[in-house]
Amino acid sequence: MVSKSEKYTEKKARRSLTEEKRHSIAGYLFISPFFILFAIFGLFPMLFSFYLAFFKWNGLGEMTYNGINNFTIIFNDPIFWKSIYNTVVIGLLGTVPQLIVAFLLAYALNSQVLRFKNTFRVAIFMPYVTSIVAVAILFSIIFNNQSFGLVNSFLGVFGVEPIVFTQSEWGAKIAIAAMIFWRWVGYNTIIFLAGMQSISNDLYEAAKIDGATLSQQLRYITLPMLKPFVLFTVFMGTIGSLQIFTEPLIFFNGNLRDEGITVVAYLYRDAFENNFFGTASATAIVLFAIIMVFSVLNLLITNRLGRGKARKA
């Protein structure tokens, strides 16, 4: 016969098991809204884009199987290759100087002699949270095509003819890159600043005792210790530069031109202006593949640097 203590132990185990199940169910219910929304607005559109890339569809009529013809169409379209070229050039013009300036600004904000640090930090970060409408108004004044535009007025002092930025090959790229630089330099500055503040002051004090100059401290302490932050900003900046869309759309007032069209803008024009959703989806897949290649390269570089650091240790 089963004793009372054994029955009590068995009931207690069942009760605790039931409570564990309830806690698990409650936890899944709490996080379920995220997964439901992600499935509806994230996963489903991605899977549907892969499916749609092999069909011909105008968004309203019947879908017709098109095989790989959508990929053939975009690969034979010179504007598609132009959009990739524009994306790379604008990305380099907007990202490389941005990271360099962000590092210098972070170094200045981390200085012990600088006063009103919080004020400068807020001022530098403000462009990141500024409304895109305000950005459009600001840069429409700076890069106005007329002679009274801010840049054209400055160039006019030196006798340079006004530049029609929306129709200039390099003028459009520089203007769009300037918008990207202005919007994101504050964000990367805060990232670098957080990295610099995580470095122990004992390292700098020891370096000063050993007679290290400011440039040597920067080279042998700050930069090596900031390596994870640099890799993060480079990675995010690369991915972001491949997805440039808002800036050219604003700069051209919604009328995209070949001088500054990017891959995402090319995709948008194909889908929502020309109603070629099949070729737009094919473009999205190509862009996804390009981003994956850069992501893998970033991981390989990060792992190699990590192994090198481990060997030195």
C-alpha positions as CSV (number, residue, x, y, z in Angstrom):
1,M,0.0,0.0,0.0
2,V,1.0,3.6,-0.7
3,S,1.7,5.6,2.4
4,K,0.2,9.1,3.0
5,S,3.6,10.8,2.7
6,E,4.1,9.2,-0.7
7,K,0.7,10.3,-1.9
8,Y,1.4,13.8,-0.6
9,T,4.7,13.9,-2.4
10,E,3.1,12.7,-5.6
11,K,0.4,15.4,-5.5
12,K,2.9,18.1,-4.7
13,A,5.0,17.0,-7.7
14,R,2.0,17.1,-10.0
15,R,0.9,20.5,-8.7
16,S,4.4,21.9,-9.2
17,L,4.5,20.5,-12.7
18,T,1.1,22.1,-13.5
19,E,2.4,25.4,-12.1
20,E,5.5,25.2,-14.3
21,K,3.3,24.6,-17.4
22,R,1.1,27.6,-16.4
23,H,4.2,29.8,-16.0
24,S,5.5,28.6,-19.4
25,I,2.2,29.2,-21.1
26,A,2.0,32.7,-19.5
27,G,5.5,33.5,-20.7
28,Y,4.7,32.4,-24.3
29,L,1.5,34.5,-24.2
30,F,3.4,37.6,-23.1
31,I,5.9,37.3,-26.0
32,S,3.4,36.1,-28.6
33,P,2.4,39.6,-29.8
34,F,5.9,40.2,-31.1
35,F,6.0,36.9,-33.0
36,I,2.5,37.3,-34.4
37,L,3.3,40.8,-35.6
38,F,6.6,39.7,-37.0
39,A,5.0,36.8,-38.8
40,I,2.4,39.1,-40.4
41,F,4.5,42.1,-41.2
42,G,8.0,40.6,-41.5
43,L,8.1,36.9,-42.3
44,F,5.1,36.7,-44.6
45,P,6.2,39.6,-46.8
46,M,9.7,38.1,-47.1
47,L,8.5,34.7,-48.1
48,F,5.9,36.2,-50.5
49,S,8.7,38.3,-52.1
50,F,10.7,35.1,-52.8
51,Y,7.6,33.5,-54.3
52,L,6.6,36.6,-56.3
53,A,10.1,36.9,-57.8
54,F,9.2,34.0,-60.2
55,F,5.9,35.5,-61.3
56,K,4.6,38.4,-63.4
57,W,2.1,40.5,-61.4
58,N,0.8,44.1,-61.5
59,G,-0.6,44.0,-58.0
60,L,-4.2,43.6,-59.0
61,G,-4.6,41.0,-61.8
62,E,-3.8,37.3,-62.0
63,M,-0.3,36.1,-61.3
64,T,1.5,34.5,-64.2
65,Y,4.5,32.2,-63.7
66,N,7.5,33.8,-65.3
67,G,10.4,31.6,-64.2
68,I,13.7,33.4,-64.0
69,N,12.7,36.0,-66.6
70,N,12.4,38.6,-63.9
71,F,16.0,38.2,-63.0
72,T,17.0,38.2,-66.7
73,I,15.1,41.5,-67.1
74,I,16.8,43.3,-64.2
75,F,20.2,42.0,-65.1
76,N,19.8,43.3,-68.7
77,D,18.5,46.6,-67.4
78,P,21.4,49.2,-67.4
79,I,19.5,51.3,-64.8
80,F,19.7,48.4,-62.4
81,W,23.5,48.3,-62.6
82,K,23.5,52.1,-62.4
83,S,21.5,51.8,-59.2
84,I,24.1,49.4,-57.7
85,Y,26.9,51.8,-58.8
86,N,25.1,54.8,-57.2
87,T,24.4,52.8,-54.0
88,V,28.1,51.9,-53.6
89,V,29.4,55.4,-54.4
90,I,26.8,57.2,-52.2
91,G,27.4,54.7,-49.4
92,L,31.2,55.3,-49.5
93,L,30.8,59.1,-49.7
94,G,28.3,59.1,-46.8
95,T,29.7,56.4,-44.6
96,V,33.5,56.6,-44.6
97,P,33.8,60.3,-43.7
98,Q,30.9,59.8,-41.3
99,L,32.8,57.2,-39.3
100,I,36.0,59.2,-39.2
101,V,34.3,62.4,-38.1
102,A,32.2,60.4,-35.5
103,F,35.3,59.0,-34.0
104,L,37.0,62.4,-33.7
105,L,33.8,63.9,-32.2
106,A,33.6,61.1,-29.7
107,Y,37.3,61.6,-28.8
108,A,36.6,65.3,-28.2
109,L,33.5,64.6,-26.2
110,N,35.4,62.2,-24.0
111,S,38.1,64.7,-23.3
112,Q,38.6,65.8,-19.7
113,V,39.1,69.5,-20.6
114,L,35.8,69.9,-22.6
115,R,33.0,71.8,-20.8
116,F,29.3,71.5,-21.4
117,K,29.7,67.9,-22.5
118,N,26.0,67.0,-22.2
119,T,25.0,70.0,-24.3
120,F,27.3,69.0,-27.1
121,R,26.2,65.3,-26.9
122,V,22.5,66.3,-27.3
123,A,23.3,68.7,-30.1
124,I,25.3,66.1,-32.0
125,F,22.6,63.5,-31.5
126,M,19.7,65.8,-32.6
127,P,20.0,65.1,-36.4
128,Y,19.3,61.4,-35.7
129,V,15.9,62.1,-34.1
130,T,15.0,65.1,-36.4
131,S,11.9,64.7,-38.5
132,I,12.5,63.6,-42.1
133,V,10.4,66.5,-43.2
134,A,12.7,69.0,-41.5
135,V,15.7,67.3,-43.1
136,A,14.0,67.7,-46.5
137,I,13.4,71.4,-46.0
138,L,16.9,72.0,-44.7
139,F,18.7,70.2,-47.6
140,S,16.4,71.7,-50.2
141,I,17.7,75.1,-49.1
142,I,21.4,74.0,-48.9
143,F,21.4,72.2,-52.3
144,N,18.9,74.3,-54.1
145,N,19.4,74.3,-57.9
146,Q,19.0,78.1,-58.1
147,S,21.8,80.6,-57.6
148,F,20.4,81.6,-54.2
149,G,20.9,78.1,-52.8
150,L,23.3,78.0,-49.9
151,V,26.0,75.9,-51.7
152,N,25.5,77.7,-55.0
153,S,25.8,81.1,-53.2
154,F,29.1,80.0,-51.6
155,L,30.4,78.7,-55.0
156,G,29.3,81.9,-56.7
157,V,31.8,83.9,-54.5
158,F,34.6,82.1,-56.3
159,G,32.9,82.6,-59.7
160,V,31.6,79.0,-60.1
161,E,28.4,78.7,-62.1
162,P,25.3,77.4,-60.2
163,I,25.1,73.6,-60.1
164,V,21.7,71.9,-60.9
165,F,22.1,69.3,-58.2
166,T,19.1,67.2,-59.2
167,Q,20.5,66.8,-62.7
168,S,24.2,66.6,-61.9
169,E,25.8,63.2,-61.8
170,W,28.2,63.9,-58.9
171,G,26.1,66.8,-57.5
172,A,23.2,64.5,-56.7
173,K,25.5,61.9,-55.1
174,I,27.3,64.4,-53.0
175,A,24.0,66.0,-51.8
176,I,22.5,62.6,-50.9
177,A,25.7,61.6,-49.2
178,A,25.7,64.8,-47.2
179,M,22.1,64.0,-46.0
180,I,23.2,60.6,-44.9
181,F,26.3,62.0,-43.2
182,W,24.3,64.7,-41.3
183,R,21.6,62.2,-40.1
184,W,23.9,59.4,-38.9
185,V,27.1,61.0,-37.7
186,G,25.6,61.7,-34.2
187,Y,24.4,58.1,-33.8
188,N,27.9,56.7,-34.5
189,T,29.4,59.4,-32.3
190,I,27.4,58.1,-29.3
191,I,28.4,54.5,-30.1
192,F,32.1,55.4,-30.2
193,L,31.7,57.6,-27.0
194,A,30.2,54.6,-25.2
195,G,33.2,52.5,-26.2
196,M,35.7,55.1,-25.1
197,Q,34.0,55.5,-21.7
198,S,34.3,51.7,-21.2
199,I,38.1,52.0,-21.4
200,S,39.7,52.1,-17.9
201,N,41.6,55.4,-17.1
202,D,44.3,53.3,-15.5
203,L,45.6,52.3,-18.9
204,Y,46.0,56.0,-19.9
205,E,47.6,56.9,-16.6
206,A,50.1,54.0,-16.9
207,A,50.9,55.1,-20.5
208,K,51.5,58.7,-19.3
209,I,53.9,57.4,-16.6
210,D,55.8,55.5,-19.3
211,G,56.0,58.7,-21.4
212,A,53.5,57.8,-24.1
213,T,52.4,60.8,-26.2
214,L,48.7,61.6,-27.0
215,S,49.0,60.0,-30.5
216,Q,50.6,56.9,-29.0
217,Q,47.8,56.6,-26.5
218,L,45.3,56.9,-29.3
219,R,47.1,54.3,-31.4
220,Y,48.0,51.7,-28.9
221,I,45.1,52.0,-26.3
222,T,42.0,53.7,-27.7
223,L,41.9,52.2,-31.2
224,P,42.6,48.5,-30.1
225,M,40.1,48.7,-27.3
226,L,37.5,50.2,-29.6
227,K,37.9,47.4,-32.2
228,P,34.4,45.8,-31.4
229,F,32.7,49.2,-31.6
230,V,34.5,50.0,-34.9
231,L,33.5,46.6,-36.4
232,F,29.9,47.2,-35.3
233,T,29.6,50.7,-36.8
234,V,31.3,49.6,-40.0
235,F,29.0,46.6,-40.3
236,M,25.8,48.6,-39.6
237,G,27.0,51.4,-41.8
238,T,27.6,49.0,-44.7
239,I,24.2,47.4,-44.3
240,G,22.6,50.8,-44.0
241,S,24.3,52.2,-47.1
242,L,23.0,49.3,-49.2
243,Q,19.4,50.1,-48.1
244,I,19.5,53.8,-48.8
245,F,16.0,54.9,-49.9
246,T,14.5,57.9,-48.0
247,E,17.3,60.3,-48.8
248,P,17.2,60.1,-52.7
249,L,13.4,60.0,-52.6
250,I,13.3,63.3,-50.6
251,F,16.1,64.9,-52.6
252,F,14.3,64.3,-55.9
253,N,10.9,65.3,-54.4
254,G,9.5,61.8,-55.2
255,N,10.6,62.0,-58.9
256,L,13.6,59.6,-58.9
257,R,16.3,60.2,-61.4
258,D,19.1,58.0,-62.7
259,E,21.7,60.3,-61.3
260,G,20.9,59.3,-57.7
261,I,18.7,56.2,-57.9
262,T,19.7,53.5,-55.5
263,V,18.9,49.7,-55.5
264,V,16.0,50.2,-53.0
265,A,14.7,53.2,-54.9
266,Y,14.9,51.2,-58.1
267,L,12.9,48.4,-56.4
268,Y,10.3,51.0,-55.2
269,R,9.9,52.6,-58.6
270,D,9.4,49.2,-60.3
271,A,6.8,48.1,-57.8
272,F,4.8,51.2,-56.9
273,E,5.2,53.4,-60.0
274,N,5.4,50.9,-62.8
275,N,3.4,48.1,-61.1
276,F,6.1,45.5,-61.9
277,F,6.0,43.6,-58.7
278,G,7.8,40.5,-60.1
279,T,10.9,42.4,-61.1
280,A,10.8,44.4,-57.9
281,S,10.8,41.2,-55.9
282,A,13.7,39.8,-57.9
283,T,15.6,43.0,-57.2
284,A,14.8,42.5,-53.5
285,I,16.3,39.0,-53.6
286,V,19.5,40.2,-55.3
287,L,19.8,42.9,-52.7
288,F,19.3,40.3,-50.0
289,A,22.1,38.2,-51.5
290,I,24.4,41.2,-51.6
291,I,23.7,42.1,-47.9
292,M,24.3,38.4,-46.9
293,V,27.7,38.5,-48.7
294,F,28.7,41.6,-46.8
295,S,27.4,40.1,-43.6
296,V,29.4,36.9,-44.0
297,L,32.6,38.9,-44.9
298,N,32.1,41.0,-41.7
299,L,31.8,37.8,-39.6
300,L,34.9,36.3,-41.2
301,I,36.9,39.5,-40.6
302,T,35.6,39.7,-37.0
303,N,36.5,36.1,-36.3
304,R,39.9,36.5,-37.8
305,L,40.6,39.5,-35.7
306,G,39.4,37.7,-32.6
307,R,41.7,34.7,-33.3
308,G,44.6,37.1,-33.8
309,K,43.9,38.8,-30.5
310,A,43.7,35.4,-28.8
311,R,47.0,34.3,-30.2
312,K,48.7,37.5,-28.9
313,A,47.2,36.9,-25.5
